[in-house]
Structure formats: C-alpha cells, structure tokens
C-alpha cells in the first residue's frame, strides 16, 4: 500500500525527543517494512543533516518543509488586542488558532498533488493537528486516517474540571469551539485511531458515527531493558517532561501532600523528579528535604534502575501514558493513579498484579510503605510488569494493530 504520512507540525526523530515523536517514528518504522511510505514533515531547529538521513532510511520518500513562519513573525505578540484577534479568528474558522498556525499553502499544494495524481492509497495524519491539511473531499479518492493521541476537547475539559488548567478563563471560553472543531474534523476521516478505550468513548460522544480503532503505545525493549537487580532502599522517582501541565500538577501534588507523610515513616526517603524543562514551580520543590529535581539527564533508564519505586500520581490528562509503559519495562515497581494507568489492565480477577493503584494520599502512603518493606512484592510487580510490556506493548504489536486499521 502507498501511504502518505503527515507529521506537519514537527520532526519525528530521534524518537527520544518526546512521546508524540516516539510513537510516530516507531509506527513509521514498522509500516516501512511492509508498505511504501512517504513522510511529510517539517525541519526544525537543532536537527542535523545526519538525523535527517537517519530518518530518511526509514521511509520510501522523505519530503521536508521549512519551519513554520509563525515562530519568527509572531514571537512576542502577547498583547490583549492580539489575543482577542486570534481568538476571534479561531471562532470564525471553527479551528483553534494553535492549529491554524501550522497551516502552509506549500504543504497543502503538495498534498493536493499526491491526491489528484493518485500517488497514494491512504493518507495518515500521525497527529490530529495535521488534520488542517485534509480536505473533506479527499475521502472520495483515498482512505483518510487520523491518529488522535488524545481528544483535545476531553483534555482541556479534564484540566478545567480538576483545576489544573494554566489559563482557566481562556480554556472555558474555548470549550464550545473545541467540541465543534473536533466534531468537524473527525467527520473528514474514514477511520480514527485512539490509544485507550476511555479516549475512544470520549470521541464517540463527540462523533457517534465514527469508526474508531484502538492502537496503544509501545516500548522499545532494547532502549528500556529490565533492571538486573532490586536496589532496595527508600528512593522514589517520577519521570516525564516537566513542561507538561499534567506532570507539573502530579509532582507538586505528590511532593507537597504525599511525600512528607512518607518521610515521617522513612526519614531517609528521597523523591527524584526526572524530566526535561522543569519550570519554577517544579524547581522550587527541590528546596524541600529529600526532593531532587534533575532536569534533562543522559539516561532515564539509569535513574529508573537505581530507584526503589516509581510513582505516577497523575490527576489530569487523557490517553495511555508512555512514561508508565517505559517504567514498567525497566522492572521498577509502579504505584500509580487510575489516570496514570489508563488503558492498562494491571489488577483484578484472573490478572497477575502488575502495579498498585493509588488515588488518595493515604493510598499512596500505604502502597509505598508496603513496597519498601516487602522485597517479594517488589519482585512480583517487577516480573509481572515487564512480562505485560513484552507481550502486549511492544512497537511490533502496536504496528500490527495499526496495519489492521489500514487494511480493513
């Protein structure tokens, strides 16, 4: 099959740059083994020619476009009038301005050429933001599929409901627009792809007639090997990009409300927050005894291997969490919220215990204390978690599910 993959907001290599880039690259890598895949992407700053050529080797054709001009022409435009103007533009076009900013006539013309000249059998938007280039009439000529990593309407509403929105008034005003926007763009596609059943149900509320397939994230098992031994001790770790609002909310909640109670039981306990771009709210946490904020590190795996327990105390944010999958792959025991374990079967009747759920402060304290004290339980979670990733959450498995969406 001739597949035109659109990743027109970024550059999906190296795959360690982020969860979105990792998912896109690994699914591209799988599809390239079985199909003719043309990738449209943007070149961004700090990408080397070597990295471009490395990505090219995983495609049949790589077409690169320049960085979006908005990065230069609108930088610093934060005035009230400018914000109001952009908001009205989004309302008029029923599309968030953040999406419109990625539009490029050059890219649009190239996609039109591929469709009109029948150069592809299928167009795959590797992220929902690329939908801005999909014309409704494309469906009459080619299959159109969009990989919706998470419902944008559901994500914003969830942040508002949990009090984690960075700009609550703006997001509240945007909600009706986001609902209509998601409803409109979903109708343009032959099939939709979601990562969890919860996100699938959210999308069905918006677009009841949509055909939605589930394709979870995967893990590169070579990049995330299982730890050779249990280090013991009383060290806790959280991993994730610290520029994301849901991660900021999670570590602040855990550091300020849960960790002090852990320290009452275990005065030598430590809590490491490992992830790039920590802002002032997160950096300030390191002023508290036992809390370490690392920023970017050479190897997240090394930190996971050296810690006793990994916590994923997310309270907001939809979709399957790559951080949870990758941590489980390393063999570290997991204590996580329902949100942190979304889409994963880790307990219940007939299911070997793979992680411990915690949503209240006392739940976290009890679960962590239990794991600190019980090496056998730590080994049980380590073995069962890794086994689940090996059998259900490899990129090979995700690629197979992805391919079924195209062929059915």
Secondary structure, DSSP 8 states (H G I E B T S, - for coil): -EEEEEETTS---SGGG-HHHHHHHHHHHHHHTTSEEEEEEE--TT--HHHHHHHHTTSSEEEEE---THHHHSTT---HHHHHHHHHHHHHHTS-HHHHTT--HHHHHHHHHHHHTT--SEEEESSGGGGGG--GGGGGTSEEEEE-SS-HHHHHHHHHHTT--TTHHHHHHHHHHHHHHHHHHHTT-SEEEESSHHHHHHHHHH-TT--EEE----B-TTTS---SS---SSEEEEES-TTSHHHHHHHHHIIIIIHHHHHHH-TT-EEEEE-S---HHHHGGGGSTTEEEEES-S-HHHHHHH-SEEEE---S--S--HHHHHHHHTT-EEEE-TTTTTT---SSTT-----EE--SHHHHHHHHHHHHH-HHHHHHHHHHHHHHHHHH-BHHHHHHHHHHHHH-
